[in-house]
């Protein structure tokens, strides 16, 4: 859902500049025509619908083009931002609190789920709506309001203190299986959270083997993907000896990514590795709840989409924006905190 240089395509004089606010911005739009020999012909003006014979720049092209090339620029070129950023022992997260859209969960939530009064819990604004939906579904489907969040965003200083505390209790080696090094925790993103349960007035972790109350643990493990969340450290991943099973630690990745990961038993790292093999020309496809999704990796900042000319005529700027607004509204882009972006299109 992070980085680098922002090279901008040169503006083609015969193109049409269109600005599109949001994560994705139209850089420019232009028409492309093809002559009988199959070569791309000159691009006619698109701010009006001139008669080809009266258009001195048309150079003999016979009427409106058959296709429209829409080239848009990814506006947010920091690959450290987005719901699919990978943060682990090999991939450090370097954005600071001031760089993130953090909010106080207590003030932002609209569902009356519980909060620990002794914790000041912040999460990314992106997480609040799906978190509300997740918690409301738990309350409705399980019939109890026992779950709370107590840890959300954590800066590097707090991460270091947590590591120091666990090191003092367990020793360095055991502590590192439970607590990431500063800069390498998902909590730095504002997308990760730790849940607990208040059962009979007693605070418990989400590990039912400790609390003897498994309803939250089981329901969240089986249903959180419906709302865009994944369990970061499931029990079957703890066998490598590098981490422990953390049934309380969830991470927002967004939909449909959470559903795809759940269906394939993929971690976020495994999912990103899989998607890296897909391109705009050959995207990963998924069909959920009646929506078709195309997902692919992209390392640049401008993506070209080619459409059939829907009118068979020259189009004005406003017409083009209206025609393709729904398509571009359906696109989301996230950096991966490694080397590029994950582009998701909902068809």
C-alpha positions in Angstrom: 0.0 0.0 0.0 7.5 5.0 0.0 10.2 6.3 -2.2 12.3 7.9 -4.7 13.0 10.1 -7.7 10.1 12.0 -9.4 11.1 12.2 -13.0 8.3 13.8 -15.0 7.4 13.0 -18.5 7.9 15.9 -21.0 4.6 17.6 -21.9 3.7 16.7 -25.5 2.5 19.9 -27.2 -0.3 18.1 -28.9 -1.4 16.5 -25.7 -4.0 17.5 -23.2 -3.1 18.2 -19.6 -5.5 17.0 -17.0 -5.1 17.1 -13.3 -6.7 14.4 -11.2 -6.5 14.9 -7.4 -5.8 12.0 -5.2 -3.2 9.3 -5.0 -3.2 9.1 -8.8 -3.0 12.2 -11.0 -3.5 12.4 -14.7 -0.3 13.8 -16.2 -1.8 14.3 -19.6 -4.2 12.7 -22.0 -3.9 12.5 -25.8 -5.4 10.8 -28.8 -3.4 8.4 -30.9 -4.3 7.7 -34.5 -3.1 4.9 -36.7 -2.8 5.1 -40.5 -3.4 2.3 -43.0 0.2 1.2 -42.9 -0.1 0.6 -39.1 2.1 3.5 -38.0 1.1 5.9 -35.3 0.0 9.1 -37.0 0.1 12.7 -35.7 -2.1 13.5 -32.7 -4.9 15.9 -33.5 -6.0 18.7 -31.1 -8.4 17.5 -28.4 -9.6 20.7 -26.9 -12.1 21.0 -29.8 -13.5 18.8 -32.6 -11.9 20.3 -35.7 -12.7 19.2 -39.2 -9.6 17.3 -40.3 -9.4 19.2 -43.6 -9.4 22.5 -41.7 -6.9 21.4 -39.1 -3.3 22.4 -40.2 -1.8 20.1 -37.6 -3.8 17.1 -38.6 -1.5 16.3 -41.5 -4.1 14.4 -43.5 -5.4 12.1 -40.7 -8.9 11.0 -41.6 -11.1 11.8 -38.7 -11.1 11.1 -35.0 -8.8 8.4 -33.5 -10.0 4.9 -32.6 -8.1 4.8 -29.3 -7.3 7.1 -26.4 -4.1 6.8 -24.5 -4.4 8.0 -20.9 -1.1 8.5 -19.1 -1.3 9.3 -15.5 1.3 10.0 -12.9 1.4 8.4 -9.5 1.3 11.5 -7.3 2.4 10.0 -4.1 5.9 8.7 -5.1 7.0 7.7 -1.6 7.1 3.9 -1.6 7.0 4.0 2.2 3.4 5.0 2.1 0.3 2.8 1.6 -1.4 -0.2 3.2 1.0 -2.8 1.7 4.3 -1.5 3.0 6.5 -4.4 4.2 8.3 -3.8 7.5 10.4 -6.6 8.9 13.9 -7.5 10.0 15.2 -6.9 6.4 13.1 -3.8 5.6 13.4 -0.8 7.8 10.6 1.8 8.0 12.0 5.3 8.2 9.0 7.6 8.2 8.4 9.4 11.4 5.2 10.2 13.3 4.8 13.6 11.6 4.9 11.9 8.2 1.9 9.8 8.9 -1.9 10.5 9.1 -2.2 9.4 12.7 -5.4 9.9 14.8 -6.4 9.0 18.3 -8.5 5.9 18.0 -10.6 6.9 21.0 -11.6 10.1 19.3 -11.9 8.8 15.7 -13.8 5.6 16.2 -17.6 5.5 15.7 -18.3 2.1 17.2 -18.4 1.7 21.0 -15.8 -1.0 21.3 -13.6 -0.8 24.4 -10.3 1.0 24.8 -7.8 0.7 27.6 -7.8 4.0 29.5 -4.2 3.6 30.5 -3.0 3.6 26.8 -2.9 6.4 24.3 -3.6 4.6 21.1 -3.0 6.1 17.7 -3.5 4.5 14.2 -3.5 5.7 10.7 -6.7 7.4 9.6 -6.9 4.8 6.8 -7.5 2.1 9.4 -10.4 3.7 11.3 -13.4 2.9 9.1 -12.5 -0.7 8.4 -11.6 -1.1 12.1 -15.1 0.2 13.1 -16.6 -2.4 10.7 -14.5 -5.2 12.1 -15.3 -4.4 15.7 -19.0 -3.9 15.0 -19.1 -7.3 13.2 -17.5 -9.0 16.2 -20.0 -7.5 18.6 -22.9 -8.5 16.4 -21.8 -12.0 15.4 -20.3 -13.1 18.7 -22.7 -11.3 20.9 -20.2 -9.7 23.3 -18.2 -6.5 23.5 -15.0 -7.7 25.2 -12.3 -6.8 22.7 -10.1 -3.7 22.9 -7.1 -2.2 21.2 -4.2 -1.2 23.5 -1.2 -0.7 21.2 -1.2 1.0 17.8 1.4 3.3 16.5 4.8 3.1 18.3 7.8 5.2 17.6 11.4 4.0 17.6 12.1 5.3 21.2 9.1 3.3 22.5 10.1 0.3 20.5 13.6 0.5 22.1 12.1 0.7 25.6 9.9 -2.3 24.9 12.9 -4.3 23.6 14.9 -3.3 26.7 12.1 -4.3 29.0 11.8 -7.8 27.4 15.5 -8.2 27.3 15.7 -7.5 31.0 13.0 -10.2 31.6 13.9 -12.8 29.1 17.4 -12.2 27.7 18.4 -10.7 24.4 17.8 -13.8 22.2 14.3 -14.5 23.5 13.4 -10.8 23.5 14.2 -10.5 19.8 11.7 -13.3 19.0 9.0 -11.1 20.6 10.0 -7.5 19.9 11.4 -6.2 16.6 14.4 -3.9 16.5 13.6 -0.2 16.4 12.8 0.8 12.8 11.7 -2.7 12.0 8.3 -2.9 13.7 5.0 -2.8 11.9 3.8 -0.6 14.7 5.9 2.2 13.1 3.4 2.4 10.2 0.3 3.1 12.2 -1.3 0.1 10.4 -0.7 -2.5 13.1 -2.5 -3.0 16.4 -2.5 -5.3 19.4 -5.8 -6.6 20.7 -6.7 -7.7 24.2 -9.9 -9.0 25.8 -11.6 -7.9 29.0 -13.2 -11.0 30.4 -15.0 -10.9 33.8 -13.2 -7.6 34.6 -9.7 -9.1 33.9 -7.5 -8.0 31.0 -6.2 -10.9 28.9 -4.0 -11.3 25.9 -5.6 -12.7 22.7 -4.1 -16.1 23.4 -7.0 -18.3 24.4 -4.6 -20.8 25.9 -3.7 -18.2 28.5 -7.1 -16.7 29.0 -9.4 -19.7 28.6 -11.6 -17.5 26.5 -11.0 -18.2 22.9 -14.0 -16.5 21.2 -12.1 -13.3 20.2 -9.0 -15.2 19.1 -10.9 -17.7 17.0 -13.3 -15.1 15.4 -10.6 -12.6 14.5 -8.4 -15.3 13.0 -11.3 -16.5 10.8 -13.0 -13.2 10.0 -10.6 -10.3 10.1 -9.7 -10.7 6.4 -13.2 -9.7 5.4 -12.4 -6.2 6.6 -8.8 -5.8 5.2 -6.8 -7.2 8.2 -4.4 -10.0 8.5 -2.7 -11.8 11.4 0.9 -10.9 11.1 2.4 -13.7 13.1 0.2 -16.8 12.9 1.0 -20.0 14.7 2.3 -21.9 11.6 4.9 -19.2 10.9 6.4 -19.4 14.4 7.9 -22.8 13.6 10.9 -21.1 12.0 12.1 -20.1 15.4 12.6 -16.4 14.5 9.3 -15.2 15.8 6.6 -16.4 18.2 2.9 -16.9 17.6 1.2 -13.5 18.3 -2.6 -14.0 18.1 -3.1 -10.4 19.3 -1.1 -8.6 16.5 -3.1 -7.6 13.5 -2.1 -5.5 10.5 -4.3 -3.6 8.0 -3.4 -4.4 4.4 -6.7 -3.4 2.7 -9.2 -5.3 0.6 -9.0 -7.5 -1.5 -5.4 -8.1 -0.5 -6.4 -9.5 2.9 -8.8 -12.0 1.2 -6.2 -13.2 -1.2 -3.6 -13.7 1.5 -6.2 -15.5 3.7 -7.2 -17.8 0.8 -3.6 -18.7 0.0 -2.2 -18.7 3.5 0.3 -16.1 2.4 2.1 -13.6 4.7 2.4 -10.1 3.5 6.0 -10.8 2.4 4.9 -13.9 0.4 2.1 -11.9 -1.1 4.3 -9.1 -2.3 6.8 -11.6 -3.7 3.9 -13.2 -5.7 2.6 -9.9 -7.0 6.1 -8.8 -8.0 5.8 -11.4 -10.8 2.7 -9.7 -12.3 2.6 -6.7 -14.7 0.1 -4.3 -16.1 0.0 -6.5 -19.2 -0.4 -9.7 -17.2 -2.0 -8.7 -13.9 -3.0 -11.0 -11.0 -6.8 -11.4 -11.1 -9.2 -12.0 -8.2 -12.9 -12.1 -8.1 -14.6 -11.4 -4.7 -18.1 -10.3 -3.8 -18.9 -9.7 -7.5 -16.0 -7.4 -8.1 -13.1 -8.3 -10.3 -9.7 -7.0 -9.2 -6.5 -6.7 -11.3 -3.3 -6.3 -9.3 0.2 -5.8 -10.5 3.7 -4.5 -9.5 4.9 -1.2 -11.0 8.3 0.4 -10.5 7.7 3.7 -12.4 5.6 6.8 -11.8 3.6 7.0 -15.0 1.3 4.3 -16.3 -0.4 4.3 -19.7 -3.9 2.9 -20.3 -5.3 2.6 -23.8 -9.1 2.7 -24.3 -11.3 2.5 -27.4 -12.7 5.9 -28.3 -16.2 5.6 -26.8 -17.8 8.3 -29.0 -16.0 8.0 -32.3 -15.5 11.8 -32.1 -13.0 14.3 -30.8 -13.5 14.8 -27.1 -13.1 17.9 -25.0 -11.2 17.8 -21.7 -14.3 17.8 -19.5 -15.8 14.9 -21.5 -12.6 12.8 -21.0 -12.6 13.5 -17.3 -16.3 12.5 -17.0 -15.9 9.3 -19.1 -12.9 7.9 -17.2 -13.4 9.3 -13.7 -15.1 6.1 -12.5 -12.2 4.0 -13.8 -9.5 6.0 -12.1 -11.5 6.3 -8.9 -11.4 2.5 -8.8 -7.6 2.4 -8.7 -5.5 2.4 -5.6 -1.7 2.4 -5.3 0.5 1.4 -2.4 4.2 1.5 -2.0 5.9 -1.7 -0.8 8.7 -0.1 1.2 11.2 -2.0 -1.0 11.3 -1.1 -4.7 8.0 0.1 -6.1 4.2 0.1 -6.0 1.3 -2.3 -6.0 -1.4 -1.1 -8.3 -4.9 -2.4 -7.7 -7.8 -1.8 -10.1 -11.4 -2.8 -9.2 -13.3 -3.6 -12.4 
